[in-house]
Structure formats: structure tokens, C-alpha cells
């Protein structure tokens, strides 16, 4: 899955979590409160899990930088 998509889903979950928790706690609906809490936990855990799952070994290798290493010249 694309990193941008996962981070966007995480943001949407975090934004949706707080109104759900608020409506669930003021309206007395336990299911709505639990849904908001689950969205908050999942939205907070997705970026953390993304760092550790699905990383390629070659993705974070340091590269040589400088004019002498530029292939366009």
C-alpha cells in the first residue's frame, strides 16, 4: 500500500475520532464512543506501524551527494 494513502487514512481517522468520542459521551451511546476510541487508536498506530512494516532494505541507504557524483553532467 502506498505510504501517502496510509498516512491520509490515518489523518481521516484521527479527525473523525474526536467528534465520534464527543457525540458518544454526551449522547450516551457507548457504541459511538467505542467507535471513536477505536478510530483514535488505529489512526495513531498506523504511522508507527508504517515505519516498521514493509520497509525495504535498500530504501534508506545513504547516497553519495555532490557534483562529482551527479550523472546528469
C-alpha positions in Angstrom: 0.0 0.0 0.0 1.2 3.5 -0.8 2.7 5.5 2.1 0.6 8.6 1.3 -2.6 6.6 1.3 -1.9 5.1 4.7 -1.0 8.5 6.2 -4.1 10.0 4.6 -6.3 7.3 6.1 -4.6 7.9 9.5 -5.4 11.6 9.3 -9.0 11.0 8.4 -9.4 8.5 11.3 -7.8 11.0 13.7 -10.0 13.8 12.6 -13.2 11.7 12.7 -12.3 10.2 16.2 -12.8 13.3 18.3 -16.4 14.2 17.1 -17.3 10.5 17.5 -16.0 10.3 21.0 -17.7 13.6 21.9 -21.1 12.5 20.4 -20.8 9.2 22.1 -20.0 10.6 25.6 -22.6 13.4 25.5 -25.3 11.4 23.8 -24.9 8.3 26.0 -24.2 6.0 23.1 -21.5 3.5 24.2 -21.1 2.1 20.7 -20.4 5.5 19.2 -17.9 6.3 21.9 -16.1 2.9 21.3 -16.1 3.5 17.6 -14.4 6.9 18.2 -11.9 5.4 20.6 -11.0 2.6 18.0 -10.6 5.3 15.3 -8.3 7.3 17.6 -6.1 4.2 18.4 -6.0 3.0 14.9 -5.3 6.4 13.5 -2.5 6.9 15.9 -0.9 3.5 15.3 -0.9 3.5 11.5 2.1 5.9 11.1 4.0 3.9 13.8 3.3 0.6 12.1 4.2 2.1 8.7 7.7 2.8 9.9 8.4 -0.9 10.8 6.3 -2.9 8.3 7.1 -3.1 4.7 10.4 -1.3 4.7 12.8 -2.4 2.0 16.5 -2.8 2.9 17.6 -0.6 0.0 15.2 2.2 0.8 17.2 4.0 3.4 20.7 3.6 2.1 22.8 6.8 2.2 23.7 8.1 -1.2 26.7 10.0 -2.3 26.0 13.6 -2.9 28.0 16.2 -4.7 28.8 17.4 -8.2 31.3 14.7 -8.8 28.6 12.0 -8.3 25.9 13.7 -10.4 25.2 11.6 -13.5 23.4 14.4 -15.4 26.6 16.3 -16.0 
